[in-house]
Amino acid sequence: MNVGSPDKKKLDVLANVDGWLVLATAAACLCGLVFIGSAMGDDPRFAGQQSRQALFVACGFGIGFFLLLPHYVHVLRLAWPFYGACVLALLGLPFLAPEINGARRWYAFPGFSIQPSEFAKLGVVLALAALLRFKSRARTFDGLLVPMAIAAVPALAIVVQPDLGSALVFGPMLMAMCYAAGAPTRSILAVVAFGTGLAALAWVEVLHDYQKERIVVWLQHWAWHEGNLDSQAVRDVLRGPGYQPWQSLIAMGAGGWTGFGIGQGPQNRYDFLPYRSEDYLFAVVGEEVGWLGCVLVLGLTVALAHGLLVIAMRTRERFGRLVCVGVATWIGTQSLLHVAVCGWLVPATGLPMPLLSYGGSSTLATLVAIAICLNIGARREPILAADGFH
Amino acid sequence: MSSTRDRIGVLSVGLGLGVLLLCGHLWLLMVQQQPVWSARSHENRWAFRAVPSQRGSLLDRHGRPLAVDEPTTELAVHYVVFRRRHPIGAAVHGATLLARLRAGDQAAEYRYVDGPRGPEMALQDLYALPLRFLARGALPKQVASELASAITTVLASCSGRSRSRVFAAIRQAALARDERTIADLAEPTVAEVFPKFRERWAALRQLDAQLTVLPSAGARGGEEADARGLFATLEFLRRASLDETRVTWQQDGEEKVGNKLEEIARTFAEDVPFDLAAELRVAADHFQGIRVAPAVRRVRSVAVSPLRVLLGDVVALDRAMPSAEWLAQQLERELPPDWLTDLADTDEAGMAIDRDQVAAEARQTYARQLLQHERRGTTGLEAAFDDELTGRLGLRLVEQDSRRREQRQWNHLRVQAGADVRITLDLDLQLAAERATATAHERQRDAHTANRDADKVEAALAVIDAQSGDVLAYAGSPVVSGGARDLPGVVWVLNGALGSVVKPFVLVEQLQCENTGRPHRSISTFEPCNDAFRYAGRVLRCSHAHWNDGIDPVTALAESCNLFYYQCASGLLDDGLARALRRFGLAPPAGSGDPFAACWQPTVRGLPVAAPRRDTKFTDLPQRAVGYGVEASPLHVARAYAVFATGWLPTLGFRPEARPRVLFDDVVSETAVVQQGLRACVQQGTARRLPLLAELGVAGKTGTAEVGADDQNNAWFAGYLPHAAQGGVQLCFCAVVYWVKDRVHGGEAAGQLVVDFLSALKADPQLHRRYLVPEGGR
C-alpha cells in the first residue's frame, strides 16, 4: 500500500485515538460482564445474559471501530436524519411494539429487540450539537426554545411509553450542551424553571399512579427508623411499592468496605434484588465488592465522562465539542442517576448503568456515542470557521 | 463571558461534585450504617423453621398402643391466591368489583353458591363487560388491573391458553375502545370457556361435599366457629377480603394489627383421607389457592368409649389457648439458654449479627411456632401425662431465598419426640369391662318404665390389681362426652351411696373393738334379726328376718343382715364407724395424728375420680353402718376390698410403678372372718344366684342402697379373685349400677355385671390364662 493512500490516512486516525478512554470503556464493559454474570447466578430468568451482553459489547466495539475511520463530518451530516429516524421510531412504538410489562418500549425482531429510546439519546445529542454549533443560537432564551423542543419531543414520546427514567436524562443533556454552547446562566436557570413547571404539570397529567406512588414512598422513607419499621403500614409499603429500592438499600448497605465477594452477595444470590442485571446492577456491585469496589466502578465512569470532557475541551470545532459534552453528560448523568436509584437517593426508576447494565440497545448506543467522541478526539481539527464546518 | 473551556470545566466539576456526593452517601450507607443494613440483610434471608415434634404414644400395660400420632394431611385456603388464580375465585371477585362500580350497587356481592349471585352469574356479568373499560384511564388503575387479572385468570384457566396470551388479547382489544364486550373476544370463545368453568365449579362442589362429611372438617373457632367445609371458609374469607380484615391481637396491652386474613393460609379440613389429598396434590393446577399440607393426627385404639374419654383429647396449642405463664415455662424448659447464646456462633458473618436480637427472635419464633405446630393434652391421660408425652419442637436457623426456599442451614435445635407413656390399663380387659357395663346399663335402663328413671341409670366397673393397686380397667356407661371436653359421667367421677358393700369394713372395726376393748357393743349381746330395729323412735328394717343368722358375723355378712350392723353401730358409735371407713381409705383422715392417714388414697395423675366422703347430716347412726351417708366411687371400693384379698391396702395408680401400700397386720384375724363372710356371700349368701362367681372362687359382697323416692337403688358388687394369676396380678373389682328399679338388688344388677365381665375373661383363652388361672397356669 502506498504511503499517503486514502486507506492509510483513514487508519492513521487510529493512532490519535485516546487509548485511556478506550481502556476505560473496555474496563467498564468488562466490569459489566462480570457483574451481569454474578447477577445471573443459576437463575433461569437471567440465563444467557452474560454471553448476549458480551456479544453486544463485541458488536459495539466492532461498529465503533468502523465509526472511527470516516471523518465525523459525516456524522454531522447524518445527525438530523438520525434524529428524525429516532423520533419516528419512538412515535411508532405505541402502534408497532408489543406490550411487555405494561410498556411498549421495544421493537421485537426474531432473536433480539431494539429500544429506540437508547438511540434517541444519541440522536438528541447529535441534533443539539448540530443545532448549537452556531454560536448565536444559544445566546438568547429564544434561541434555546428550539433545542428544548428537540429534546422534549423524544422525551415526551419516552414518557408515554412509559419510561420516565430514560426521559429524565434528556434534561441534563440539554442543559449541559446549551451551557457549553454558551447559553447565559440565566437562560439555563429559566430552562430549569421551565423544566420544574413541566414536572409539576407532569405530576398532575402525565405520571401514572405507580410513578406517583414511587415518589410518595421515596418521600416517606426518609422518616423510617427502627421504631416504625415494624409497623404494619411500613411493612405493607416494603412488600409493595418500596420493595425494590429497599432491597437494593439492604444489598448495598450490607456490602460494607469490601463486600461479600463476587457471586456471594446474599441479596443477589437469593433473588431479593429485582432486575439486578439491569436497573439495580450497581446494588450488586455494592453488595459484592463493597464501598471500595463502588468507588472503583464509579471512578471508571468518571474517568469515562472526564475523558470525554477532556476531548471536548481539546476539540476546537464546536459540533465535535458539543457532541462530547452531550455524550459525557448522558453517560455521567445516567450513571449517577442509576447509582442514586440503587441508593434510594432519588425515587425508584428503571435506568440502566451505561456499559455495565445488561441491555443491547443501551450498550450499542453508548459504545457508538463513545466511538464518535473518540473519532472527534482523534481528528484535532483546526477551526476553519467560527461556526465549525459550516 | 466565560470561555467554552471554562464552561466545560464547570460541567466537569459538577460531575465530580455529583460523584463526591454519591460516594459520601454510599460511605454513610455502606460503611457507617453497615451493621444496621447487615442485620436487615440477615433478617431478610435468615429464618427459623419449626420442626413439629411427634407426641409420645399412650400404651397399655402390655405395650399395645392406645393413642399414637399418625401422619395425615390438612387442607387450607390461601384466599388471595384463590381469588387471583382460580377461575371461580377470580370470577366471583371480579364480578363483585365490577358490580360495585355501578352507581347504587356498592354493596353488591357474588358468592360461592349456586344460583343468583353465584359463580356462573358472575362469569356472565364479566362477559358483559365492555372491553373499553379495560383500556388505560377508563377505570381507576387498581380496579382495572384487578378486573383484567380476574378476567385473564378465568379465560386462561378455562381455555388452556397462557395468561400472557390472553392478557395481550384483552389489552389489544381494549385499545379499540369500541362497544365490544369480553364475550366478543375472538379467542378464547364463550363456548370454550363456559363448559370448563362449570367443570371447575362442579369440582369445587364435589370437594366441599367430600370434606363436609369428614368429622374433622370445619373452621378453627372464633367468629366463624360455625363455618364448616370449603365454601363456608371461602365465604368467610371472601367477606374478609372485601373488608380487608386483618389479624389483630393483644400484645403488651396494645392492639396489634397483622396481615390481611386473605393473605394467610387458613386450614379448613384436617385428617383428610390420603386418597383425597393425593388427588388434590396431583390436580394442584385445578385447585389453585387450596393447599394440601402434611399434618399429624392422634389415632386412638377406640372410638367413642369410656377408654376414649379416659385417654382424653389433644388439641393444637393455639386452640388450647394456654396462659402466658405456661408458655413462658415451656420456653424456659425447651429453649436452652446456651443454645440461644451459641446461635450465631457458626455464622461466618457473625460480626454483624446482634446476638441478642437473634436470640430474641428465636424466642418469639419458637413461641409462635409452638402455638402453631405443637399440641397439648387438654383432658384425660393426655392432659395428665402431657409433660412426658410432649416432645420438643425443633427449630432450624436457615438461610432462605426470596421465595422462602431453604438454601442453607446454620444451626438447629434438635427436635425431640415425646416419651411413650405406658399405663396400667389392659386394653383387652378394658374392652371387656366396657362391654359388660354397656350391657348392664342397657339391661337396667330397659327395666324402667319411666324415661325419667331410665335416663338416670348408669353402670360402672373398676378392676384393679389387688397386689399393686394398678388400675386394670375402668369403664362406665353411658359415656357422657365422647369429645371428653367435659368430665365423664357421674359413674366415673362422682361418688354413690355405698349400701351394704360397706359392711365388711364395719365388721372389721367391730371385731377389732371386741379384741382391743374400744367402745363397742359385744356381738354376744346382739339380738337375733326379726326384720325390725328401733332407733330414736323409728323402725329400721332388714331385707327379711334372719333370726339367729343375724348374730353370726360370717352369716350376717353373707346374708347382708342389716340388724347385725345396726347393733354394731349402736356400740361403735359414730367414732367407730368413721374409723372403720378411714382404715380402708373411704373417709378422709381426721387430722394429722390420724393413724390411718397413710390409708387415704392420694390424688392420682390421670385418674378422674372423686374422693370418698361421709355425710352424717341426713342419716341416722345405724344407717351409716349399712352404707347410707357413705359415698365412694367403685374404684375406691375396689381398693378397699383389695385388703381382704391380700392383707395390704394398695395405692391406686395409672403408671406401672412401685407405690406405697399399707399392711393390715393388726387386723389379720378380723379380715379372716370377713374373708369367710365374703366367700359365704358368693356361695350361699346374697350372691348365690351367680354361680360363675362361686365357680371362680370369687369372694365378694353385694350392696343395695335405696336412693330414690320410689325405692330406686344403687346396686353394688365388690369382690376379688382368690389367687394371683399371670405376673402376680390378682383381680379385684367393684361394679355399681345406679338407679336400678325397686326390688333389683346388688347381686342381680352389679353382680350380674361382674359375671358378664368374668364370663368374657373366661371365654377368651388369653384373658383366661392371664387373669383367671393361678399364676397363668404355670
Interface residues (C-beta under 8 A of the other chain):
Chain A: P98 E99 A176 Y179 A180 A181 G182 P184 H208 D209 Y210 E226 Q232 Q247 L249 I250 A251 M252 G253 A254 G255 G256 W257 P266 Q267 R269 Y270 D271 F272 G286 G290 W291 C294 V295 L298 T301 V302 A305 H306 L309 A312 M313 R318 R321 V325 A328 T329 G332 L336 V339 A340 G343 L345
Chain B: M1 T4 R5 R7 I8 G9 V10 L11 S12 L15 G16 G18 V19 L22 C23 H25 L26 W27 L29 M30 V31 Q33 Q34 V36 W37 S38 R40 S41 N44 R45 K141 Q142 A168 R171 R246 V257 G258 A352 E399 Q400 D401 S402 R403 Q407
